[in-house]
Amino acid sequence: MSNAPKIRVRQTRSTAGQLKNIQSSVRGLGLRRIGHSVEVVDNPCTRGMIQTAIHLVEVVKS
């Protein structure tokens, strides 16, 4: 799994006032606060979570 393609995701906006499924997607990506970034495996599951919260996160391929 170490060879799997990864993408870097950064939270740019707050989850306050968002729907629960959007908040859950952001937490599921491992993001905790504004400005926090994580590297996640690029697969359909994580792409779906990113698409759910695309207005709150920024994606950078790495």
N, C-alpha and C positions, 0 to 999 in steps of 0.2 A: 504494500500500500504506500510505501515511501516514494514510489515512482509516479504515483497518481498526480495528475495536474492539479495545481492549487491556484486559488485566487485570493486576493487580499480584499477584505471588506471593512469599511470604516463607517461608523455611525456619525451622521452629520446633523441630525435633528432629534429632538426629544420624542419619547413614546407617550408622554403624558397626553391624555385625551384621545388616544387612538383606540381602535377596537381591540378586544382581547386577542383575537387571532393574529393581529399585526404585532402586538406586544410579545406574544409567544414566539413568533417567527424571529424577531430581533434577539430575544433571549436564547433561542435555539441555535442561532448563529454564533453565540458566545459573546455578544456585545453587551457591555454593561453601562456605558455612559457616552455622552457626546464626545467625539474625538478618539474614542477607543477603536483600535483596529485589530483584526484577527486574520489569520490565514486559514482558510477552509478548503476542503477537497472540492474540486469542481465536478459535481455530479447532478443529475436531475433533481434530487431531493433538496440540495442546498440552493440550486437555481430557483426552485419554486419558492423557498423561503425569502430569497432575495427579491424575487418579483413581487411578492406580497407586500414587502416593505420598501420598495424601490424609492419612494419619496422620502425615506428617512436615512438611507444608506448610500454610500458611494463605492463602486466596484473598480478595482485596479487589478489587471491580470499580473501574475508574478510567476 
